[in-house]
């Protein structure tokens, strides 16, 4: 009986492996990544298919001229090297490939956009519909600023854990 159904079982097994591979990088980042915190100015939009989320724009994405790498074209992968600081980590370098990370530092992978970096894998935090007004009110009271806690792997894969705004925590 197994011989008769092995093609079906093989196809099913392959599909399960593919489904598990999709979130594997994110799960790995959440379990083993370095915890970092970044300053953000979020926006509160709605996606009809996914629900409410906060779009996150990070202060470290605005790369000062002294950190801008030469010769990078738009759409090229970059790695932002970050160092601990209060209240959020700070940008110390931008690299065109995965760097050897200094002790206590972390890197986060992004995409080069003209004179700044974009962190598309860390750009959204989904929130329950019931919390959207609470999040919006907290952001308004904090002048639109918050701190995002992330976890990043040694290769720079980020996962957004939570948003902290004015003493309140959302997500995670």
C-alpha positions as CSV (number, residue, x, y, z in Angstrom):
1,X,0.0,0.0,0.0
2,X,2.9,2.4,0.7
3,X,4.4,1.8,-2.7
4,X,1.1,2.9,-4.3
5,X,1.0,6.2,-2.3
6,X,4.7,7.1,-2.1
7,X,4.4,9.9,-4.8
8,X,1.6,11.5,-2.9
9,X,3.5,11.2,0.4
10,X,6.7,12.6,-1.2
11,X,4.7,15.6,-2.6
12,X,3.0,16.2,0.7
13,X,6.4,16.0,2.6
14,X,8.0,18.5,0.2
15,X,5.1,20.9,0.7
16,X,5.5,20.7,4.4
17,X,9.3,21.3,4.2
18,X,8.6,24.4,2.0
19,X,6.0,25.7,4.4
20,X,8.3,25.3,7.3
21,X,11.2,27.0,5.5
22,X,9.3,30.2,5.0
23,X,9.2,31.3,8.6
24,X,12.5,29.5,9.6
25,X,14.7,32.6,9.4
26,X,12.2,34.6,11.5
27,X,11.9,31.8,14.1
28,X,15.7,31.5,14.3
29,X,16.0,35.3,14.8
30,X,13.4,35.3,17.5
31,X,15.0,32.4,19.4
32,X,18.7,33.2,19.0
33,X,19.0,36.8,17.8
34,X,20.7,39.6,19.7
35,X,18.1,41.9,21.3
36,X,18.4,45.5,20.1
37,X,16.2,48.6,20.4
38,X,15.7,51.2,17.6
39,X,14.1,54.7,17.7
40,X,11.1,54.9,15.3
41,X,8.5,57.2,13.9
42,X,5.6,54.8,13.2
43,X,2.6,55.3,11.0
44,X,-0.7,53.5,11.6
45,X,-2.2,52.1,8.3
46,X,-4.6,49.2,7.5
47,X,-4.1,46.3,5.2
48,X,-7.4,44.7,4.1
49,X,-5.8,41.2,4.0
50,X,-3.6,41.3,7.1
51,X,-5.4,43.8,9.4
52,X,-4.0,46.7,11.3
53,X,-0.3,47.3,11.6
54,X,2.2,50.0,12.4
55,X,4.7,50.9,9.7
56,X,8.1,51.5,11.3
57,X,10.6,54.0,10.0
58,X,13.8,53.9,11.9
59,X,16.2,56.7,12.8
60,X,19.2,54.5,11.8
61,X,17.8,54.3,8.2
62,X,18.7,58.0,7.7
63,X,22.4,57.5,7.1
64,X,24.7,60.5,7.8
65,X,27.1,61.4,4.9
66,X,30.1,60.1,6.8
67,X,28.6,56.6,6.9
68,X,27.4,56.4,3.3
69,X,29.3,53.7,1.4
70,X,30.7,54.6,-2.0
71,X,29.7,52.8,-5.2
72,X,26.5,51.2,-3.9
73,X,23.6,51.2,-6.4
74,X,20.0,51.5,-5.5
75,X,18.5,48.2,-4.4
76,X,21.8,46.7,-3.2
77,X,21.9,44.9,0.2
78,X,23.6,46.7,3.0
79,X,24.3,45.8,6.6
80,X,23.9,48.5,9.3
81,X,26.3,48.1,12.1
82,X,24.8,49.1,15.4
83,X,26.2,49.8,18.9
84,X,24.3,49.9,22.2
85,X,23.2,53.3,23.4
86,X,20.4,54.8,25.4
87,X,17.5,54.8,24.8
88,X,18.1,53.1,21.5
89,X,21.1,51.6,19.6
90,X,23.0,53.9,17.3
91,X,24.4,53.5,13.8
92,X,28.2,53.2,13.6
93,X,28.9,51.9,10.1
94,X,27.2,50.8,6.8
95,X,28.7,47.8,5.0
96,X,28.2,46.4,1.5
97,X,28.5,42.8,2.8
98,X,28.0,41.0,6.1
99,X,30.8,42.4,8.3
100,X,32.7,40.7,11.2
101,X,30.8,42.2,14.1
102,X,32.7,43.8,16.9
103,X,31.9,42.6,20.4
104,X,28.7,44.1,21.7
105,X,27.7,45.3,18.3
106,X,25.0,43.9,16.0
107,X,24.2,44.2,12.3
108,X,20.8,44.5,10.6
109,X,20.3,43.8,6.9
110,X,18.7,46.4,4.7
111,X,18.4,47.7,1.2
112,X,20.2,50.8,-0.1
113,X,17.9,53.6,-1.3
114,X,19.8,56.6,-2.7
115,X,21.3,58.2,0.4
116,X,19.6,56.1,3.0
117,X,18.9,52.5,4.0
118,X,15.5,50.7,4.2
119,X,14.8,47.9,6.6
120,X,12.0,46.1,4.8
121,X,12.1,42.9,6.9
122,X,11.5,45.0,10.1
123,X,9.1,47.5,8.7
124,X,5.8,46.3,10.2
125,X,4.3,45.4,13.6
126,X,0.9,43.9,13.4
127,X,-1.5,44.9,16.2
128,X,-4.9,43.5,17.2
129,X,-7.8,45.7,15.9
130,X,-9.0,46.3,19.5
131,X,-5.6,47.9,20.3
132,X,-5.3,50.2,17.3
133,X,-6.9,53.3,18.9
134,X,-4.8,52.7,22.1
135,X,-1.6,52.6,20.0
136,X,-2.6,55.6,18.0
137,X,-3.4,57.6,21.2
138,X,-0.1,56.6,22.8
139,X,1.9,57.6,19.6
140,X,0.1,60.9,19.5
141,X,0.9,61.6,23.1
142,X,4.6,60.7,22.5
143,X,4.9,63.0,19.5
144,X,4.9,60.1,17.1
145,X,8.1,58.6,18.6
146,X,8.6,55.1,20.0
147,X,11.2,52.5,20.5
148,X,11.0,49.1,18.7
149,X,12.6,46.0,20.3
150,X,14.0,43.6,17.7
151,X,16.1,40.5,17.6
152,X,18.7,40.1,14.9
153,X,20.8,37.2,13.8
154,X,24.5,37.4,13.2
155,X,23.7,37.7,9.5
156,X,21.4,40.6,10.1
157,X,18.0,39.0,9.8
158,X,15.6,41.0,12.0
159,X,12.3,40.2,13.7
160,X,10.2,42.9,15.3
161,X,9.3,41.9,18.9
162,X,7.4,44.9,20.3
163,X,6.8,48.6,20.2
164,X,7.3,50.7,23.4
165,X,5.6,54.1,23.5
166,X,5.5,56.4,26.6
167,X,5.8,53.6,29.1
168,X,3.3,51.2,27.3
169,X,4.3,48.1,25.4
170,X,2.5,46.8,22.3
171,X,3.1,43.4,20.6
172,X,5.5,40.6,21.6
